[in-house]
Amino acid sequence: MVKLIEMVCTGNNGRSPVAELLAQNYLAQLGADWEYSAISSGTQVSEIASGKFSLGLMRQVIGTGVERRIYAPENLLEIREALEREDTAALKPYFDTAVNMFRAEELVNRTKVLREFGIPGLPKITKDQTVVRPDVIAIFPVDRNNKSKVIAIYQQADAKPLIEVLSAYATDRPEEEITNTFGRGEEFYRQVVRRMVFEVPVAIDRAINEL
């Protein structure tokens, strides 16, 4: 049976598909792709697909929108008050505005940066929810928040894969992580991909040798 190495982010869109592509390329380079395969998923894919967004997710995305100044100045007071009273209905139009803008941006950034780095292949276009998979031997969430979510998903499962934050595992520095790229712009995305180009092979080498 092929052993799976899984890369995990939030929406299986900006970070984990690129980590998956880098992992697949590296496994092929090693000649180990007959024994190992890379996949990716997101811990909140089902939530995002349902359209029923948590206040935490809305707060994060809208906060990035405010930092990016995508909203008219006259709307900022309404946004702040809606956040204070946790009014998701009032926040929804502002959330949708940011999501639509950031999704389009992320696709452009990803295409440009992958070409710039000469990374062969294309990231997958599907978005998969993180679920228990008995054939997964190692799971690399890209940040600590998603690590906590993955641990919760596997808490009652018989399968016990290695679950470690990608950057922390690759660098032996527990505080290291790759924060969300959504809405953060091209240069931030470029820095994240540059980092993954180094960290993904290191994590794979270590996992293959230790597991």
C-alpha positions as CSV (number, residue, x, y, z in Angstrom):
1,M,0.0,0.0,0.0
2,V,1.3,3.5,-0.9
3,K,2.0,5.5,2.3
4,L,0.5,9.0,2.3
5,I,2.0,12.2,3.5
6,E,-0.6,14.9,4.0
7,M,-0.2,18.7,3.9
8,V,-3.0,20.6,5.7
9,C,-4.1,24.2,5.8
10,T,-7.4,25.9,6.4
11,G,-9.2,26.0,3.0
12,N,-7.0,23.7,1.0
13,N,-6.4,26.5,-1.4
14,G,-3.4,28.7,-0.9
15,R,-0.7,26.8,1.1
16,S,-1.4,23.1,1.3
17,P,-1.9,22.4,-2.5
18,V,1.5,24.0,-3.2
19,A,3.1,22.0,-0.4
20,E,1.5,18.9,-1.9
21,L,2.9,19.7,-5.3
22,L,6.4,20.3,-3.9
23,A,6.1,17.0,-2.0
24,Q,5.1,15.1,-5.1
25,N,7.9,16.6,-7.1
26,Y,10.4,15.8,-4.4
27,L,9.2,12.2,-3.9
28,A,9.5,11.7,-7.7
29,Q,13.0,13.2,-7.6
30,L,14.0,10.7,-4.9
31,G,12.5,7.8,-6.8
32,A,10.2,7.2,-3.8
33,D,6.9,7.9,-5.5
34,W,6.2,4.2,-5.8
35,E,6.1,3.9,-2.0
36,Y,5.0,7.4,-0.9
37,S,2.5,9.9,-2.2
38,A,1.5,13.4,-1.1
39,I,-2.0,14.7,-0.7
40,S,-3.5,17.9,0.8
41,S,-6.6,19.0,2.6
42,G,-8.1,21.8,4.7
43,T,-9.6,21.7,8.2
44,Q,-12.4,24.1,7.3
45,V,-13.2,23.1,3.7
46,S,-16.7,21.8,4.7
47,E,-17.5,24.9,6.7
48,I,-16.5,27.2,3.8
49,A,-18.5,25.1,1.3
50,S,-21.6,25.2,3.5
51,G,-21.6,29.0,3.5
52,K,-22.1,29.0,7.3
53,F,-19.0,30.7,8.4
54,S,-17.9,30.9,12.0
55,L,-17.5,34.3,13.6
56,G,-13.8,33.6,14.0
57,L,-13.2,33.1,10.3
58,M,-15.3,36.2,9.4
59,R,-13.3,38.3,11.9
60,Q,-10.0,37.1,10.5
61,V,-10.9,37.8,6.8
62,I,-12.6,41.1,7.5
63,G,-9.7,42.2,9.7
64,T,-7.3,41.6,6.8
65,G,-9.7,43.6,4.6
66,V,-9.6,46.5,7.0
67,E,-5.8,46.3,7.1
68,R,-5.7,46.3,3.3
69,R,-8.2,49.3,3.2
70,I,-10.6,47.6,0.8
71,Y,-13.6,49.1,2.5
72,A,-14.9,52.6,2.2
73,P,-14.0,54.8,5.3
74,E,-17.7,55.4,6.0
75,N,-18.2,51.6,6.5
76,L,-15.5,51.1,9.1
77,L,-17.6,52.2,12.1
78,E,-20.4,49.8,11.0
79,I,-17.9,47.0,10.7
80,R,-16.4,47.7,14.1
81,E,-19.8,47.8,15.8
82,A,-21.0,44.6,14.0
83,L,-17.8,42.8,15.2
84,E,-18.4,44.1,18.8
85,R,-21.9,42.7,18.9
86,E,-20.9,39.6,16.9
87,D,-23.6,40.3,14.2
88,T,-22.7,37.8,11.5
89,A,-25.6,38.9,9.3
90,A,-24.3,42.5,9.2
91,L,-20.8,41.3,8.6
92,K,-21.6,38.9,5.8
93,P,-21.5,41.5,2.9
94,Y,-18.1,42.8,4.1
95,F,-16.9,39.2,4.4
96,D,-18.1,38.3,0.9
97,T,-16.4,41.4,-0.6
98,A,-13.1,40.4,1.0
99,V,-13.4,36.7,0.1
100,N,-14.2,37.4,-3.6
101,M,-11.3,39.8,-3.9
102,F,-8.8,37.6,-2.0
103,R,-9.7,34.5,-3.9
104,A,-9.1,36.1,-7.3
105,E,-5.8,37.6,-6.0
106,E,-4.6,34.3,-4.6
107,L,-5.1,32.5,-7.9
108,V,-3.1,35.1,-9.7
109,N,-0.3,35.1,-7.1
110,R,0.0,31.4,-7.0
111,T,0.2,31.1,-10.8
112,K,2.8,33.8,-11.0
113,V,5.0,32.7,-8.1
114,L,5.0,29.0,-9.1
115,R,6.2,30.0,-12.6
116,E,8.7,32.4,-11.2
117,F,10.2,29.6,-9.0
118,G,10.2,27.1,-11.9
119,I,8.1,24.6,-10.0
120,P,6.8,22.0,-12.4
121,G,3.2,20.8,-12.5
122,L,0.0,22.4,-11.3
123,P,-1.6,22.4,-7.8
124,K,-4.8,20.5,-7.6
125,I,-8.0,22.4,-8.2
126,T,-10.2,20.4,-5.9
127,K,-10.6,21.3,-2.2
128,D,-10.8,18.4,0.3
129,Q,-11.8,18.4,3.9
130,T,-9.3,16.9,6.4
131,V,-10.7,13.5,7.5
132,V,-9.2,10.4,9.1
133,R,-7.2,8.4,6.6
134,P,-5.7,5.1,7.8
135,D,-3.1,5.1,5.1
136,V,-1.6,8.5,6.1
137,I,1.7,8.1,8.0
138,A,2.5,11.8,8.5
139,I,0.4,15.0,8.5
140,F,2.0,18.4,8.2
141,P,-0.4,21.2,9.1
142,V,1.2,24.5,8.1
143,D,0.3,26.3,11.3
144,R,-0.4,25.6,15.0
145,N,-4.1,26.3,14.7
146,N,-4.6,23.7,12.0
147,K,-2.4,21.3,14.0
148,S,-4.9,21.6,16.9
149,K,-7.8,20.9,14.5
150,V,-6.1,17.9,12.9
151,I,-5.3,16.4,16.4
152,A,-9.0,16.8,17.3
153,I,-10.1,15.1,14.0
154,Y,-7.8,12.1,14.9
155,Q,-8.5,12.0,18.6
156,Q,-11.0,9.1,18.5
157,A,-9.4,7.3,15.5
158,D,-7.4,4.1,15.5
159,A,-4.9,5.7,13.1
160,K,-2.1,7.5,14.8
161,P,0.0,9.3,12.2
162,L,2.7,11.8,13.0
163,I,1.1,15.2,13.3
164,E,3.6,18.1,13.3
165,V,3.6,21.7,12.0
166,L,5.6,21.7,8.8
167,S,8.0,24.5,9.6
168,A,8.5,23.4,13.2
169,Y,9.3,19.9,12.1
170,A,11.6,20.9,9.3
171,T,13.6,23.5,11.3
172,D,13.4,21.9,14.9
173,R,12.0,25.3,16.0
174,P,8.6,24.8,17.7
175,E,7.5,28.4,17.2
176,E,7.9,28.3,13.5
177,E,4.8,28.1,11.3
178,I,3.4,29.4,7.9
179,T,0.6,31.8,8.6
180,N,-2.4,32.3,6.4
181,T,-1.6,33.8,3.0
182,F,-5.3,34.7,2.2
183,G,-5.5,38.4,1.4
184,R,-1.8,39.1,2.3
185,G,-0.6,40.0,-1.2
186,E,1.9,38.8,-3.7
187,E,5.1,39.4,-1.9
188,F,3.9,37.7,1.3
189,Y,2.8,34.7,-0.9
190,R,6.2,34.7,-2.6
191,Q,8.0,34.4,0.8
192,V,5.7,31.6,1.8
193,V,6.4,29.6,-1.3
194,R,10.1,30.2,-1.0
195,R,10.0,28.9,2.5
196,M,8.0,25.8,1.5
197,V,10.5,25.0,-1.3
198,F,13.1,24.5,1.4
199,E,11.0,23.0,4.3
200,V,8.9,20.4,2.4
201,P,11.9,18.3,1.2
202,V,13.5,18.5,4.7
203,A,10.3,17.4,6.4
204,I,9.8,14.5,3.9
205,D,13.4,13.3,4.4
206,R,13.0,13.3,8.1
207,A,9.6,11.6,8.1
208,I,10.8,8.9,5.7
209,N,13.9,8.2,7.9
210,E,12.0,8.3,11.2
211,L,8.8,6.5,10.5
